[in-house]
Amino acid sequence: MSIWVDAGRCTGCKRCVRACPYGAIVEKDEAVQIGETCTLCSACLGVCERDAIVLEAVRSKMTGLEAYKGIWVFAEVRAGKTAPVSLELLAYKPPNWFGQGSLRVVE
């Protein structure tokens, strides 16, 4: 997966900079850039009102479910919804799974 800023949509409001708990988003030349310390925590996606932050995921090829027999999955729930990190562990990525922001699936 990769995450990047769509410069055409970014207004430079810096809400994502303030929201990032890891300091991975920095201002550069009146725009923002996501650095290598990004953990894909999704904090920035939820605050961007312009959907300028894009999370790009590669669709994985599913094998038969038999390969997963006996595996336990624990999901984190926040405000009655499955947390995004749980969905990532399950390799399930519905469109706009962070509520706001853009998710693009690459075949």
N, C-alpha and C positions, 0 to 999 in steps of 0.2 A: 504494500500500500504506500501511497505517497500523498503528501498534502502540499498545497501551494496556494498562492494568492493570485486571483484574477485581477490584474492591474486595471483593467477596463471598468471593473465594478467597484474597486476599493476607493473610498473617499478620503482615506487618511485620518479617520476619526480616532484611531488608536484604542478602541474598546477592546479589541483582541489582545493588544499588548498588555493592557491592565488585567485581562482575564486569565492570561497564561500563567499557571502556577510554577512553571519551570523557566520562565524568562527566555523562552525559545523564539519569541517574536520580537523583532527589533525594527525601529524606524530607520529607513535609509532613503535619502533623496526624496522626502515628502511622500513616501510609500512605506509599506511594511513588508518584511521578508521573514519567512519561517526558517529558523536555523536547524542545525543538525541535532540539537539537544531536544527537539520535539519528540514527545512520547506518544503522539496520536491520542491524547486524553480527551479531545473534543471540546474542551472548555471554550476555545475560540469560536467554534462553529455555532454555538448557542447564542453568542452575543453579536454576531455579525448580521446587521439588519439588511445588508445588500447582497447577501449570499456570495461574497467575494472570496471566501475561503473554500477551496475545493478539496475534498478527500477523494482520491482516486483509488479504486480497489480493482484487483484482478480477479475475475471469476475463477474459482477453483473447480476442477473437475471432480465430481463426487464419484466415489467408488461405491460398491455395494454396501449396504448398511451392516452386513454381516461383519465387516472389518471393525466395526465399532462396538461389537457385542461385549458387554461386561464393563464398559466405560461409564463412570459416574460423572455427571455434569452438575455443578452447583452454579446457580445464577444469582446475581446481585439484583435486588429490586429496590427502586427508588420511586417514591410517590406513586406506588401501584403499577409501575411499568418496569420491564426488564431493562437493566442498565446496558448501555452500548457495549461495554467491555464484555459482557456475557454473550451478547449476540456475536461479537467478533470471535470469541472462543468457539462458538458453535458454527462458524463460517456462514452465518445467516446475515445478509446485509440488504434489508428492504430499502427501497428508494427513500431518501431523506430520513434515514434512521436516527439522526440526531435532532430531528424536529426542524431545525433551521440549518442552512448551509447546503452545499451541493455535494452529492455523492455520485460519482461517475464510475460505472462498472466497465472495465476494459476486457474484451473477449480475448 
